[in-house]
Amino acid sequence: MTLSVDDRVLAHLQVVVINKLRRRESFTFTWDDGSQEAVCWIGPSIPLEFVYAGNRRPLLNREWLELMASSANANSGLVVMPEPTPTTRIDEPRRPHQPQPEEPRRPARPSRPSPEPAPAPTGEPVSA
């Protein structure tokens, strides 16, 4: 079966499908192209190929991946749904940590001299 999908959709499908197959899980995949609906069985022994039209991988939307992964884990199987508005992207660089303002430090206490070590036992009787 050959399925033509947008590169953005394909990138998200690839992540979900590969994660399921990596765990050796089989599932159904339902695709509706507007004129017909197709349901296929995907399992670890079935060869798949993901071919992109463009030369750059799209940024991934974490919420969309989670929605599709949830559907893949349900009895109905993997279904492509509309992309939600992203709040974070997986491939976006993490912002550097913003340090909190430091509290004023107390002055250091002077260190106390450490006690003298006890003499090592010599094996001679001790008299009092």
C-alpha positions as CSV (number, residue, x, y, z in Angstrom):
1,M,0.0,0.0,0.0
2,T,1.4,3.4,-0.9
3,L,0.1,6.4,1.0
4,S,0.8,10.0,-0.1
5,V,0.9,12.4,2.9
6,D,2.4,15.7,3.6
7,D,5.9,15.6,5.0
8,R,4.8,17.2,8.3
9,V,2.2,14.5,8.8
10,L,4.6,11.8,7.7
11,A,7.3,13.0,10.2
12,H,4.8,12.6,13.1
13,L,3.5,9.3,11.8
14,Q,7.1,8.0,11.6
15,V,7.8,8.7,15.2
16,V,4.6,7.1,16.5
17,V,4.9,4.0,14.2
18,I,8.6,3.5,15.0
19,N,8.0,3.8,18.7
20,K,5.3,1.1,18.5
21,L,7.4,-1.2,16.4
22,R,10.5,-0.7,18.6
23,R,8.4,-2.2,21.4
24,R,7.4,-5.1,19.1
25,E,3.7,-4.0,19.2
26,S,1.3,-4.5,16.3
27,F,-1.6,-2.1,15.6
28,T,-4.1,-0.9,13.0
29,F,-3.7,2.3,11.1
30,T,-6.7,4.1,9.6
31,W,-6.3,6.6,6.9
32,D,-9.1,8.7,5.3
33,D,-8.1,10.6,2.2
34,G,-11.5,12.2,1.7
35,S,-12.7,9.8,-1.0
36,Q,-12.1,6.5,0.9
37,E,-11.1,5.1,4.2
38,A,-8.3,2.5,4.4
39,V,-7.4,0.3,7.4
40,C,-4.2,-1.6,7.5
41,W,-2.4,-3.8,10.0
42,I,1.1,-2.8,11.0
43,G,3.4,-5.1,12.8
44,P,7.1,-5.6,13.4
45,S,7.5,-8.1,10.6
46,I,6.0,-5.8,7.9
47,P,8.5,-3.7,6.0
48,L,7.8,0.0,5.9
49,E,9.5,2.9,4.1
50,F,9.0,6.5,4.9
51,V,9.9,8.7,1.8
52,Y,9.8,12.4,2.2
53,A,9.2,14.8,-0.7
54,G,11.3,17.6,0.7
55,N,14.9,17.7,1.9
56,R,14.3,19.0,5.5
57,R,12.5,17.3,8.3
58,P,9.7,19.3,9.9
59,L,9.8,20.4,13.5
60,L,7.8,18.0,15.7
61,N,4.7,19.0,17.7
62,R,4.8,17.2,21.1
63,E,1.1,17.4,21.7
64,W,0.3,16.0,18.2
65,L,2.7,13.1,18.8
66,E,1.0,12.4,22.2
67,L,-2.5,12.4,20.6
68,M,-1.5,10.0,17.8
69,A,0.4,7.8,20.3
70,S,-2.7,7.6,22.4
71,S,-4.8,6.6,19.5
72,A,-2.3,4.0,18.4
73,N,-2.5,2.5,21.9
74,A,-6.4,2.4,21.8
75,N,-8.5,-0.4,20.3
76,S,-9.3,1.8,17.3
77,G,-5.6,2.0,16.4
78,L,-3.5,4.9,15.0
79,V,-5.6,7.6,13.4
80,V,-4.2,10.9,11.9
81,M,-6.0,13.8,13.5
82,P,-5.8,17.5,13.0
83,E,-2.7,19.1,14.5
84,P,-3.3,20.9,17.7
85,T,-1.7,24.3,18.3
86,P,1.8,23.5,19.6
87,T,2.8,24.9,23.0
88,T,6.3,23.4,22.6
89,R,8.2,21.8,19.8
90,I,10.4,18.8,20.4
91,D,13.2,20.0,18.1
92,E,13.2,23.6,19.4
93,P,16.4,24.5,21.4
94,R,15.9,24.5,25.1
95,R,16.1,27.9,26.7
96,P,19.1,28.4,29.0
97,H,18.3,28.2,32.6
98,Q,17.6,31.6,34.1
99,P,19.5,31.8,37.4
100,Q,17.6,33.0,40.4
101,P,18.9,36.1,42.2
102,E,21.3,34.9,44.9
103,E,20.5,35.5,48.5
104,P,23.0,37.5,50.5
105,R,25.6,35.2,52.0
106,R,26.4,35.2,55.7
107,P,30.0,35.8,56.6
108,A,31.9,32.6,57.1
109,R,32.6,31.5,60.6
110,P,36.2,31.2,61.6
111,S,37.2,27.6,61.6
112,R,37.9,25.9,64.9
113,P,41.1,24.0,65.3
114,S,40.5,20.3,65.1
115,P,41.2,18.3,68.3
116,E,44.6,16.6,68.6
117,P,44.4,13.0,67.6
118,A,44.6,10.4,70.4
119,P,47.9,8.7,70.7
120,A,48.1,5.3,69.1
121,P,48.1,2.4,71.5
122,T,51.6,1.0,72.2
123,G,50.6,-2.2,73.9
124,E,52.2,-1.2,77.2
125,P,50.1,-1.4,80.4
126,V,48.6,1.9,81.5
127,S,49.0,2.8,85.1
128,A,46.7,5.2,86.9
